[in-house]
Amino acid sequence: MKLKDVFNNTRPIKITRHTSLSEALELMDKQGIRFALVIDNSKGDDVIGIVTRSIILRSLAKGVSQNEPVSKVMIKNVITINGEEDLIDTFMFMMRNNITHLLAINETGKIIGVVSLRDVLTAINKECEKDID
């Protein structure tokens, strides 16, 4: 199974670097998503970072104000992977690099989806169950 076969139908939330931590959490809660893409409006929809629910919650627990922009806590080194990658290889890549969310791109570098470690593990589990039956 390929990574591109795993994406859920949920469109990622896109926020700007100026979005507050509380706004970002509220948007994630409304959509039932655990991450958001941080984009630079001046460059179209270029992704400049990613922020997860757990990153925001850890920051708040450390005393960062909920009014601070996500740019203070976002992951700036956004890691991408080709959507044609095998699922097991994707899982191994995520584990080796301690990554919970990846942007999947096509051969031209366009973002085709976002995948979480949970998505990958769920898909692997379903494949294993098929093999057992």
Secondary structure as GFF3:
##gff-version 3
##sequence-region A 1 133
A	DSSP	three_ten_helix	3	5	.	.	.	ID=ss1
A	DSSP	beta_strand	13	16	.	.	.	ID=ss2
A	DSSP	alpha_helix	21	31	.	.	.	ID=ss3
A	DSSP	beta_strand	35	40	.	.	.	ID=ss4
A	DSSP	three_ten_helix	41	43	.	.	.	ID=ss5
A	DSSP	beta_strand	46	52	.	.	.	ID=ss6
A	DSSP	alpha_helix	53	61	.	.	.	ID=ss7
A	DSSP	three_ten_helix	70	72	.	.	.	ID=ss8
A	DSSP	beta_strand	80	82	.	.	.	ID=ss9
A	DSSP	alpha_helix	87	96	.	.	.	ID=ss10
A	DSSP	beta_strand	101	105	.	.	.	ID=ss11
A	DSSP	beta_strand	111	116	.	.	.	ID=ss12
A	DSSP	alpha_helix	117	132	.	.	.	ID=ss13
###
